[in-house]
Each structure stands twice: as structure tokens, then as C-alpha cells.
Amino acid sequence: MIMGRIRPLLGVVLAVIATCLVACGGPAAKVPTTYTPEVLQQVELYTPGVAELRDRFPELESYIQDQDWVDVQSFIHGPMGELRTRVNRLAATLLPKDQPQAQALAKELYGHLERLDEAAANGQQVIAGQEYRNALDDFDSFLSLVPTFE
Ligand code: ZN
């Protein structure tokens, strides 16, 4: 019953969006090369959630040093479980020219964390340490693209 009433409305909304895309998009549309105050506000909104995870990141280092593999894994799946969502959301607000690099660095970061998780499962301290440092480097490179990160 409810869906029946929503569907026609959805059609109207989609038609409006399509019209706008045709009208506002196309070859004439300019790709922004600097941050508008509106976009900057969005970046500002999503930065703290990522900065908070960056601040906590070194907790991993102490677990690795102690060969505390249970805590390494709980930390990756616990507090860092939000990392992908937050980083992806922030990456999507960056300038179009910075987005490919931001996305590549984000992907690198997730890859290192996956391999760190694996190294922890196997008790491989050297590999865990390497993946931790590489993850941190990629995390910091990503953040260097974020204009509101200090
Ligand atoms: Zn890397």
C-alpha cells in the first residue's frame, strides 16, 4: 500500500534529477579546482571522524611490540572497523583532481590493514610491523590531501 504511493513520487523525483543533470551537466560544466565554502563545510564535517582514528592508530604499534595479537585483531575489527566508511566518505568530498590519489591511498591503507590482520593471526611480528608502518605512511599521505586536517 505504502510502496504504491511512493513509487509515482520517486518517478517524479528521478525525472527532476535527470532534467537537472542534463541542464547543469554536459561538456559545459566546469570541474571545480578549488574548494567552495559549501564543499569545505562537508570536508570539515567528515575530517574529525577520520582524524580520531589516525590519533588512535599508534595503539596498534604497542600491541605489535608486545606481540599482543588478540588486541591487534580486536583493534582492527573494533575501533578501526569504521575506517573504510569514514575515509571513503571523506575522500568523496575532496577535489576531483585529488580523488584518484585519495582513493588509491585509501585502498593501499585497507590492504596493509588486511595484511596486518593476517600477520597477527599468524603471529608474524616483522611482517606486522612492516604493514603497520606502511599503513601509517599511506594514512598520512591520504590526510595530506585533506585541506581541513591539521
Ligand atoms: Zn602502501
Backbone and ligand atoms as CSV (ligand in chain L), in Angstrom:
chain,resi,resn,atom,element,x,y,z
A,1,MET,N,N,0.831,-1.215,0.000
A,1,MET,CA,C,0.000,0.000,0.000
A,1,MET,C,C,0.866,1.267,0.000
A,2,ILE,N,N,1.803,1.300,0.914
A,2,ILE,CA,C,2.658,2.488,1.024
A,2,ILE,C,C,3.556,2.609,-0.214
A,3,MET,N,N,4.155,1.476,-0.632
A,3,MET,CA,C,5.034,1.495,-1.803
A,3,MET,C,C,4.297,2.032,-3.030
A,4,GLY,N,N,3.028,1.643,-3.146
A,4,GLY,CA,C,2.230,2.077,-4.291
A,4,GLY,C,C,2.130,3.588,-4.371
A,5,ARG,N,N,2.143,4.206,-3.214
A,5,ARG,CA,C,2.028,5.665,-3.211
A,5,ARG,C,C,3.392,6.340,-3.382
A,6,ILE,N,N,4.431,5.662,-2.929
A,6,ILE,CA,C,5.769,6.263,-3.003
A,6,ILE,C,C,6.323,6.189,-4.425
A,7,ARG,N,N,6.057,5.084,-5.116
A,7,ARG,CA,C,6.655,4.866,-6.432
A,7,ARG,C,C,6.416,6.000,-7.437
A,8,PRO,N,N,5.172,6.457,-7.610
A,8,PRO,CA,C,4.974,7.550,-8.582
A,8,PRO,C,C,5.788,8.782,-8.209
A,9,LEU,N,N,5.872,9.022,-6.911
A,9,LEU,CA,C,6.612,10.179,-6.415
A,9,LEU,C,C,8.098,10.039,-6.741
A,10,LEU,N,N,8.594,8.807,-6.582
A,10,LEU,CA,C,10.001,8.517,-6.887
A,10,LEU,C,C,10.273,8.801,-8.356
A,11,GLY,N,N,9.298,8.459,-9.192
A,11,GLY,CA,C,9.425,8.717,-10.622
A,11,GLY,C,C,9.591,10.197,-10.909
A,12,VAL,N,N,8.817,10.994,-10.230
A,12,VAL,CA,C,8.873,12.451,-10.406
A,12,VAL,C,C,10.243,12.971,-9.963
A,13,VAL,N,N,10.679,12.474,-8.803
A,13,VAL,CA,C,11.976,12.916,-8.271
A,13,VAL,C,C,13.097,12.557,-9.248
A,14,LEU,N,N,13.064,11.338,-9.770
A,14,LEU,CA,C,14.096,10.905,-10.716
A,14,LEU,C,C,14.066,11.743,-11.986
A,15,ALA,N,N,12.870,12.091,-12.435
A,15,ALA,CA,C,12.738,12.908,-13.638
A,15,ALA,C,C,13.356,14.290,-13.419
A,16,VAL,N,N,13.120,14.831,-12.223
A,16,VAL,CA,C,13.675,16.142,-11.886
A,16,VAL,C,C,15.202,16.067,-11.860
A,17,ILE,N,N,15.714,14.998,-11.239
A,17,ILE,CA,C,17.174,14.827,-11.165
A,17,ILE,C,C,17.745,14.699,-12.572
A,18,ALA,N,N,17.107,13.886,-13.427
A,18,ALA,CA,C,17.593,13.681,-14.792
A,18,ALA,C,C,17.608,15.002,-15.559
A,19,THR,N,N,16.544,15.793,-15.400
A,19,THR,CA,C,16.454,17.090,-16.075
A,19,THR,C,C,17.605,17.985,-15.634
A,20,CYS,N,N,17.853,17.974,-14.328
A,20,CYS,CA,C,18.907,18.821,-13.775
A,20,CYS,C,C,20.271,18.368,-14.293
A,21,LEU,N,N,20.462,17.039,-14.379
A,21,LEU,CA,C,21.744,16.526,-14.856
A,21,LEU,C,C,21.995,16.970,-16.291
A,22,VAL,N,N,20.944,16.939,-17.094
A,22,VAL,CA,C,21.080,17.355,-18.486
A,22,VAL,C,C,21.335,18.858,-18.569
A,23,ALA,N,N,20.572,19.602,-17.755
A,23,ALA,CA,C,20.667,21.061,-17.797
A,23,ALA,C,C,21.979,21.566,-17.218
A,24,CYS,N,N,22.378,20.981,-16.056
A,24,CYS,CA,C,23.534,21.522,-15.337
A,24,CYS,C,C,24.829,20.815,-15.732
A,25,GLY,N,N,24.718,19.589,-16.256
A,25,GLY,CA,C,25.916,18.821,-16.572
A,25,GLY,C,C,26.381,19.094,-17.979
A,26,GLY,N,N,26.820,18.052,-18.645
A,26,GLY,CA,C,27.244,18.200,-20.026
A,26,GLY,C,C,28.624,18.785,-20.137
A,27,PRO,N,N,29.129,18.944,-21.363
A,27,PRO,CA,C,30.512,19.367,-21.576
A,27,PRO,C,C,30.793,20.775,-21.037
A,28,ALA,N,N,29.730,21.597,-20.920
A,28,ALA,CA,C,29.931,22.967,-20.471
A,28,ALA,C,C,30.225,23.041,-18.970
A,29,ALA,N,N,29.828,21.978,-18.201
A,29,ALA,CA,C,30.014,22.014,-16.744
A,29,ALA,C,C,31.498,22.056,-16.397
A,30,LYS,N,N,31.821,22.913,-15.456
A,30,LYS,CA,C,33.226,23.059,-15.059
A,30,LYS,C,C,33.529,22.130,-13.891
A,31,VAL,N,N,34.702,21.547,-13.918
A,31,VAL,CA,C,35.159,20.741,-12.796
A,31,VAL,C,C,35.805,21.696,-11.798
A,32,PRO,N,N,35.319,21.696,-10.546
A,32,PRO,CA,C,35.891,22.640,-9.579
A,32,PRO,C,C,37.355,22.314,-9.275
A,33,THR,N,N,38.190,23.335,-9.262
A,33,THR,CA,C,39.604,23.119,-8.970
A,33,THR,C,C,39.998,23.703,-7.617
A,34,THR,N,N,39.063,24.429,-7.008
A,34,THR,CA,C,39.310,24.918,-5.649
A,34,THR,C,C,38.069,24.614,-4.813
A,35,TYR,N,N,38.241,24.624,-3.499
A,35,TYR,CA,C,37.131,24.318,-2.602
A,35,TYR,C,C,36.179,25.507,-2.475
A,36,THR,N,N,34.907,25.239,-2.704
A,36,THR,CA,C,33.903,26.263,-2.420
A,36,THR,C,C,33.615,26.171,-0.920
A,37,PRO,N,N,33.089,27.246,-0.307
A,37,PRO,CA,C,32.788,27.185,1.120
A,37,PRO,C,C,31.840,26.036,1.454
A,38,GLU,N,N,30.916,25.724,0.546
A,38,GLU,CA,C,29.948,24.653,0.798
A,38,GLU,C,C,30.637,23.293,0.883
A,39,VAL,N,N,31.527,23.043,-0.081
A,39,VAL,CA,C,32.218,21.748,-0.096
A,39,VAL,C,C,33.173,21.662,1.093
A,40,LEU,N,N,33.819,22.781,1.390
A,40,LEU,CA,C,34.747,22.813,2.512
A,40,LEU,C,C,34.036,22.473,3.821
A,41,GLN,N,N,32.785,22.905,3.921
A,41,GLN,CA,C,31.985,22.602,5.102
A,41,GLN,C,C,31.789,21.093,5.240
A,42,GLN,N,N,31.585,20.433,4.103
A,42,GLN,CA,C,31.411,18.982,4.104
A,42,GLN,C,C,32.698,18.299,4.514
A,43,VAL,N,N,33.814,18.786,3.962
A,43,VAL,CA,C,35.109,18.208,4.307
A,43,VAL,C,C,35.336,18.356,5.806
A,44,GLU,N,N,34.993,19.534,6.328
A,44,GLU,CA,C,35.145,19.818,7.753
A,44,GLU,C,C,34.301,18.878,8.606
A,45,LEU,N,N,33.159,18.528,8.074
A,45,LEU,CA,C,32.226,17.662,8.785
A,45,LEU,C,C,32.782,16.244,8.924
A,46,TYR,N,N,33.464,15.761,7.872
A,46,TYR,CA,C,33.923,14.372,7.857
A,46,TYR,C,C,35.357,14.200,8.351
A,47,THR,N,N,36.107,15.309,8.491
A,47,THR,CA,C,37.503,15.188,8.914
A,47,THR,C,C,37.677,14.654,10.342
A,48,PRO,N,N,36.932,15.157,11.345
A,48,PRO,CA,C,37.201,14.721,12.717
A,48,PRO,C,C,37.076,13.205,12.935
A,49,GLY,N,N,36.114,12.567,12.280
A,49,GLY,CA,C,35.932,11.123,12.434
A,49,GLY,C,C,37.158,10.349,11.966
A,50,VAL,N,N,37.808,10.862,10.918
A,50,VAL,CA,C,38.999,10.206,10.387
A,50,VAL,C,C,40.216,10.573,11.245
A,51,ALA,N,N,40.304,11.844,11.646
A,51,ALA,CA,C,41.419,12.302,12.485
A,51,ALA,C,C,41.456,11.526,13.799
A,52,GLU,N,N,40.270,11.218,14.319
A,52,GLU,CA,C,40.172,10.474,15.579
A,52,GLU,C,C,40.801,9.085,15.421
A,53,LEU,N,N,40.542,8.441,14.284
A,53,LEU,CA,C,41.116,7.114,14.051
A,53,LEU,C,C,42.621,7.208,13.826
A,54,ARG,N,N,43.072,8.298,13.183
A,54,ARG,CA,C,44.509,8.486,12.981
A,54,ARG,C,C,45.211,8.667,14.329
A,55,ASP,N,N,44.559,9.400,15.234
A,55,ASP,CA,C,45.127,9.615,16.570
A,55,ASP,C,C,45.287,8.305,17.332
A,56,ARG,N,N,44.347,7.415,17.146
A,56,ARG,CA,C,44.394,6.147,17.883
A,56,ARG,C,C,45.264,5.101,17.206
A,57,PHE,N,N,45.631,5.365,15.955
A,57,PHE,CA,C,46.354,4.369,15.164
A,57,PHE,C,C,47.590,3.783,15.866
A,58,PRO,N,N,48.420,4.639,16.533
A,58,PRO,CA,C,49.638,4.105,17.175
A,58,PRO,C,C,49.379,3.089,18.287
A,59,GLU,N,N,48.139,2.965,18.735
A,59,GLU,CA,C,47.839,1.907,19.710
A,59,GLU,C,C,48.220,0.540,19.137
A,60,LEU,N,N,48.077,0.437,17.815
A,60,LEU,CA,C,48.441,-0.817,17.146
A,60,LEU,C,C,49.912,-1.142,17.344
A,61,GLU,N,N,50.741,-0.089,17.272
A,61,GLU,CA,C,52.184,-0.289,17.380
A,61,GLU,C,C,52.549,-0.943,18.716
A,62,SER,N,N,51.923,-0.464,19.789
A,62,SER,CA,C,52.281,-1.042,21.089
A,62,SER,C,C,51.800,-2.496,21.205
A,63,TYR,N,N,50.656,-2.797,20.623
A,63,TYR,CA,C,50.202,-4.198,20.633
A,63,TYR,C,C,51.156,-5.084,19.848
A,64,ILE,N,N,51.657,-4.557,18.716
A,64,ILE,CA,C,52.580,-5.348,17.888
A,64,ILE,C,C,53.879,-5.579,18.656
A,65,GLN,N,N,54.358,-4.501,19.323
A,65,GLN,CA,C,55.590,-4.633,20.097
A,65,GLN,C,C,55.444,-5.690,21.197
A,66,ASP,N,N,54.268,-5.737,21.810
A,66,ASP,CA,C,54.019,-6.710,22.882
A,66,ASP,C,C,53.610,-8.079,22.343
A,67,GLN,N,N,53.553,-8.210,21.023
A,67,GLN,CA,C,53.056,-9.426,20.380
A,67,GLN,C,C,51.691,-9.812,20.949
A,68,ASP,N,N,50.909,-8.795,21.186
A,68,ASP,CA,C,49.566,-8.987,21.717
A,68,ASP,C,C,48.612,-9.094,20.516
A,69,TRP,N,N,48.608,-10.271,19.904
A,69,TRP,CA,C,47.907,-10.451,18.619
A,69,TRP,C,C,46.392,-10.374,18.752
A,70,VAL,N,N,45.895,-10.780,19.912
A,70,VAL,CA,C,44.447,-10.709,20.125
A,70,VAL,C,C,43.985,-9.255,20.070
A,71,ASP,N,N,44.760,-8.379,20.730
A,71,ASP,CA,C,44.382,-6.961,20.733
A,71,ASP,C,C,44.605,-6.293,19.377
A,72,VAL,N,N,45.628,-6.750,18.632
A,72,VAL,CA,C,45.829,-6.207,17.277
A,72,VAL,C,C,44.572,-6.473,16.461
A,73,GLN,N,N,44.113,-7.714,16.514
A,73,GLN,CA,C,42.948,-8.082,15.703
A,73,GLN,C,C,41.664,-7.423,16.204
A,74,SER,N,N,41.504,-7.350,17.536
A,74,SER,CA,C,40.275,-6.684,18.030
A,74,SER,C,C,40.282,-5.208,17.690
A,75,PHE,N,N,41.470,-4.617,17.658
A,75,PHE,CA,C,41.550,-3.191,17.340
A,75,PHE,C,C,41.220,-2.935,15.868
A,76,ILE,N,N,41.723,-3.814,15.003
A,76,ILE,CA,C,41.441,-3.662,13.566
A,76,ILE,C,C,39.948,-3.838,13.298
A,77,HIS,N,N,39.340,-4.809,13.947
A,77,HIS,CA,C,37.918,-5.078,13.673
A,77,HIS,C,C,37.001,-4.246,14.558
A,78,GLY,N,N,37.553,-3.715,15.669
A,78,GLY,CA,C,36.742,-2.868,16.551
A,78,GLY,C,C,36.818,-1.418,16.120
A,79,PRO,N,N,37.626,-0.600,16.829
A,79,PRO,CA,C,37.701,0.836,16.527
A,79,PRO,C,C,38.004,1.133,15.053
A,80,MET,N,N,38.882,0.347,14.419
A,80,MET,CA,C,39.245,0.608,13.024
A,80,MET,C,C,38.220,0.039,12.036
A,81,GLY,N,N,37.223,-0.625,12.562
A,81,GLY,CA,C,36.169,-1.154,11.698
A,81,GLY,C,C,35.420,-0.059,10.962
A,82,GLU,N,N,35.457,1.151,11.529
A,82,GLU,CA,C,34.774,2.307,10.938
A,82,GLU,C,C,35.633,3.014,9.883
A,83,LEU,N,N,36.905,2.593,9.803
A,83,LEU,CA,C,37.870,3.322,8.973
A,83,LEU,C,C,37.444,3.469,7.516
A,84,ARG,N,N,37.083,2.346,6.891
A,84,ARG,CA,C,36.705,2.380,5.467
A,84,ARG,C,C,35.579,3.365,5.202
A,85,THR,N,N,34.509,3.231,5.976
A,85,THR,CA,C,33.341,4.088,5.770
A,85,THR,C,C,33.724,5.551,5.909
A,86,ARG,N,N,34.441,5.883,6.983
A,86,ARG,CA,C,34.794,7.287,7.239
A,86,ARG,C,C,35.757,7.837,6.202
A,87,VAL,N,N,36.779,7.043,5.855
A,87,VAL,CA,C,37.776,7.509,4.886
A,87,VAL,C,C,37.139,7.656,3.502
A,88,ASN,N,N,36.313,6.691,3.110
A,88,ASN,CA,C,35.658,6.770,1.794
A,88,ASN,C,C,34.759,7.999,1.700
A,89,ARG,N,N,34.038,8.273,2.791
A,89,ARG,CA,C,33.127,9.416,2.811
A,89,ARG,C,C,33.914,10.721,2.682
A,90,LEU,N,N,35.031,10.779,3.400
A,90,LEU,CA,C,35.869,11.976,3.339
A,90,LEU,C,C,36.501,12.108,1.954
A,91,ALA,N,N,36.987,11.004,1.397
A,91,ALA,CA,C,37.627,11.029,0.074
A,91,ALA,C,C,36.659,11.572,-0.975
A,92,ALA,N,N,35.394,11.227,-0.838
A,92,ALA,CA,C,34.390,11.634,-1.832
A,92,ALA,C,C,34.127,13.137,-1.813
A,93,THR,N,N,34.521,13.825,-0.734
A,93,THR,CA,C,34.292,15.269,-0.655
A,93,THR,C,C,35.487,16.070,-1.175
A,94,LEU,N,N,36.598,15.378,-1.467
A,94,LEU,CA,C,37.799,16.100,-1.907
A,94,LEU,C,C,37.664,16.581,-3.343
A,95,LEU,N,N,38.565,17.451,-3.759
A,95,LEU,CA,C,38.549,17.984,-5.125
A,95,LEU,C,C,38.663,16.851,-6.133
A,96,PRO,N,N,37.962,16.957,-7.257
A,96,PRO,CA,C,38.031,15.901,-8.279
A,96,PRO,C,C,39.463,15.558,-8.678
A,97,LYS,N,N,40.336,16.556,-8.715
A,97,LYS,CA,C,41.717,16.276,-9.131
A,97,LYS,C,C,42.479,15.451,-8.087
A,98,ASP,N,N,42.061,15.530,-6.823
A,98,ASP,CA,C,42.737,14.785,-5.759
A,98,ASP,C,C,42.112,13.415,-5.489
A,99,GLN,N,N,40.924,13.207,-6.022
A,99,GLN,CA,C,40.202,11.984,-5.671
A,99,GLN,C,C,40.865,10.681,-6.108
A,100,PRO,N,N,41.410,10.606,-7.354
A,100,PRO,CA,C,42.046,9.332,-7.728
A,100,PRO,C,C,43.181,8.954,-6.777
A,101,GLN,N,N,43.996,9.947,-6.421
A,101,GLN,CA,C,45.110,9.666,-5.499
A,101,GLN,C,C,44.585,9.292,-4.110
A,102,ALA,N,N,43.573,10.022,-3.649
A,102,ALA,CA,C,42.990,9.749,-2.329
A,102,ALA,C,C,42.413,8.336,-2.291
A,103,GLN,N,N,41.736,7.950,-3.352
A,103,GLN,CA,C,41.140,6.616,-3.381
A,103,GLN,C,C,42.206,5.533,-3.451
A,104,ALA,N,N,43.278,5.808,-4.217
A,104,ALA,CA,C,44.364,4.830,-4.317
A,104,ALA,C,C,45.052,4.649,-2.963
A,105,LEU,N,N,45.281,5.763,-2.246
A,105,LEU,CA,C,45.930,5.693,-0.937
A,105,LEU,C,C,45.026,4.991,0.075
A,106,ALA,N,N,43.731,5.258,0.002
A,106,ALA,CA,C,42.782,4.610,0.901
A,106,ALA,C,C,42.801,3.103,0.680
A,107,LYS,N,N,42.845,2.706,-0.592
A,107,LYS,CA,C,42.861,1.281,-0.922
A,107,LYS,C,C,44.142,0.623,-0.391
A,108,GLU,N,N,45.268,1.340,-0.543
A,108,GLU,CA,C,46.551,0.872,-0.005
A,108,GLU,C,C,46.439,0.654,1.502
A,109,LEU,N,N,45.877,1.651,2.164
A,109,LEU,CA,C,45.729,1.606,3.624
A,109,LEU,C,C,44.934,0.367,4.047
A,110,TYR,N,N,43.809,0.121,3.388
A,110,TYR,CA,C,42.998,-1.045,3.747
A,110,TYR,C,C,43.760,-2.340,3.494
A,111,GLY,N,N,44.525,-2.356,2.395
A,111,GLY,CA,C,45.307,-3.554,2.064
A,111,GLY,C,C,46.337,-3.862,3.146
A,112,HIS,N,N,47.014,-2.799,3.623
A,112,HIS,CA,C,48.013,-3.001,4.680
A,112,HIS,C,C,47.352,-3.503,5.958
A,113,LEU,N,N,46.188,-2.975,6.277
A,113,LEU,CA,C,45.492,-3.415,7.491
A,113,LEU,C,C,45.042,-4.870,7.371
A,114,GLU,N,N,44.623,-5.253,6.169
A,114,GLU,CA,C,44.228,-6.652,5.962
A,114,GLU,C,C,45.422,-7.573,6.167
A,115,ARG,N,N,46.589,-7.154,5.621
A,115,ARG,CA,C,47.781,-7.995,5.762
A,115,ARG,C,C,48.304,-7.965,7.200
A,116,LEU,N,N,48.101,-6.847,7.892
A,116,LEU,CA,C,48.476,-6.784,9.311
A,116,LEU,C,C,47.598,-7.742,10.123
A,117,ASP,N,N,46.338,-7.766,9.812
A,117,ASP,CA,C,45.391,-8.670,10.467
A,117,ASP,C,C,45.831,-10.120,10.264
A,118,GLU,N,N,46.249,-10.422,9.027
A,118,GLU,CA,C,46.691,-11.767,8.680
A,118,GLU,C,C,47.978,-12.118,9.426
A,119,ALA,N,N,48.918,-11.142,9.463
A,119,ALA,CA,C,50.189,-11.366,10.159
A,119,ALA,C,C,49.938,-11.597,11.649
A,120,ALA,N,N,48.974,-10.870,12.206
A,120,ALA,CA,C,48.637,-11.047,13.624
A,120,ALA,C,C,48.073,-12.440,13.856
A,121,ALA,N,N,47.237,-12.892,12.940
A,121,ALA,CA,C,46.640,-14.226,13.069
A,121,ALA,C,C,47.714,-15.303,13.056
A,122,ASN,N,N,48.823,-15.009,12.328
A,122,ASN,CA,C,49.909,-15.995,12.227
A,122,ASN,C,C,51.069,-15.699,13.172
A,123,GLY,N,N,50.933,-14.659,14.007
A,123,GLY,CA,C,51.980,-14.304,14.949
A,123,GLY,C,C,53.277,-13.864,14.291
A,124,GLN,N,N,53.200,-13.212,13.122
A,124,GLN,CA,C,54.403,-12.773,12.405
A,124,GLN,C,C,54.702,-11.310,12.731
A,125,GLN,N,N,55.590,-11.108,13.700
A,125,GLN,CA,C,55.831,-9.754,14.200
A,125,GLN,C,C,56.510,-8.834,13.184
A,126,VAL,N,N,57.498,-9.353,12.438
A,126,VAL,CA,C,58.218,-8.498,11.484
A,126,VAL,C,C,57.271,-7.996,10.395
A,127,ILE,N,N,56.493,-8.912,9.840
A,127,ILE,CA,C,55.548,-8.528,8.787
A,127,ILE,C,C,54.504,-7.565,9.357
A,128,ALA,N,N,54.041,-7.847,10.559
A,128,ALA,CA,C,53.041,-6.980,11.193
A,128,ALA,C,C,53.590,-5.559,11.324
A,129,GLY,N,N,54.865,-5.455,11.761
A,129,GLY,CA,C,55.489,-4.143,11.933
A,129,GLY,C,C,55.608,-3.400,10.613
A,130,GLN,N,N,55.977,-4.147,9.548
A,130,GLN,CA,C,56.099,-3.520,8.227
A,130,GLN,C,C,54.754,-3.025,7.729
A,131,GLU,N,N,53.729,-3.840,7.863
A,131,GLU,CA,C,52.401,-3.451,7.381
A,131,GLU,C,C,51.864,-2.269,8.186
A,132,TYR,N,N,52.173,-2.256,9.480
A,132,TYR,CA,C,51.754,-1.131,10.320
A,132,TYR,C,C,52.367,0.172,9.821
A,133,ARG,N,N,53.687,0.144,9.572
A,133,ARG,CA,C,54.374,1.370,9.133
A,133,ARG,C,C,53.888,1.816,7.754
A,134,ASN,N,N,53.696,0.844,6.856
A,134,ASN,CA,C,53.192,1.198,5.525
A,134,ASN,C,C,51.775,1.765,5.608
A,135,ALA,N,N,50.979,1.199,6.476
A,135,ALA,CA,C,49.604,1.690,6.655
A,135,ALA,C,C,49.633,3.135,7.144
A,136,LEU,N,N,50.512,3.384,8.111
A,136,LEU,CA,C,50.616,4.724,8.677
A,136,LEU,C,C,51.072,5.738,7.623
A,137,ASP,N,N,52.054,5.349,6.801
A,137,ASP,CA,C,52.537,6.231,5.721
A,137,ASP,C,C,51.405,6.571,4.759
A,138,ASP,N,N,50.658,5.557,4.358
A,138,ASP,CA,C,49.577,5.794,3.397
A,138,ASP,C,C,48.458,6.622,4.035
A,139,PHE,N,N,48.209,6.380,5.322
A,139,PHE,CA,C,47.193,7.149,6.050
A,139,PHE,C,C,47.599,8.627,6.054
A,140,ASP,N,N,48.877,8.899,6.366
A,140,ASP,CA,C,49.341,10.295,6.426
A,140,ASP,C,C,49.357,10.954,5.045
A,141,SER,N,N,49.713,10.176,4.010
A,141,SER,CA,C,49.673,10.732,2.651
A,141,SER,C,C,48.242,11.087,2.282
A,142,PHE,N,N,47.306,10.214,2.666
A,142,PHE,CA,C,45.904,10.497,2.403
A,142,PHE,C,C,45.504,11.806,3.096
A,143,LEU,N,N,45.870,11.933,4.362
A,143,LEU,CA,C,45.470,13.119,5.133
A,143,LEU,C,C,46.103,14.398,4.592
A,144,SER,N,N,47.277,14.285,3.939
A,144,SER,CA,C,47.918,15.475,3.377
A,144,SER,C,C,47.081,16.058,2.233
A,145,LEU,N,N,46.151,15.259,1.694
A,145,LEU,CA,C,45.266,15.749,0.633
A,145,LEU,C,C,44.022,16.436,1.200
A,146,VAL,N,N,43.828,16.317,2.529
A,146,VAL,CA,C,42.635,16.859,3.159
A,146,VAL,C,C,42.908,18.280,3.648
A,147,PRO,N,N,42.223,19.292,3.091
A,147,PRO,CA,C,42.571,20.681,3.408
A,147,PRO,C,C,42.268,21.088,4.847
A,148,THR,N,N,41.372,20.350,5.502
A,148,THR,CA,C,40.973,20.767,6.856
A,148,THR,C,C,41.658,19.944,7.920
A,149,PHE,N,N,42.623,19.114,7.525
A,149,PHE,CA,C,43.334,18.295,8.513
A,149,PHE,C,C,44.581,19.023,8.975
A,150,GLU,N,N,44.741,19.125,10.315
A,150,GLU,CA,C,45.951,19.752,10.849
A,150,GLU,C,C,46.699,18.739,11.688
L,1,ZN,ZN,ZN,51.139,1.214,0.796
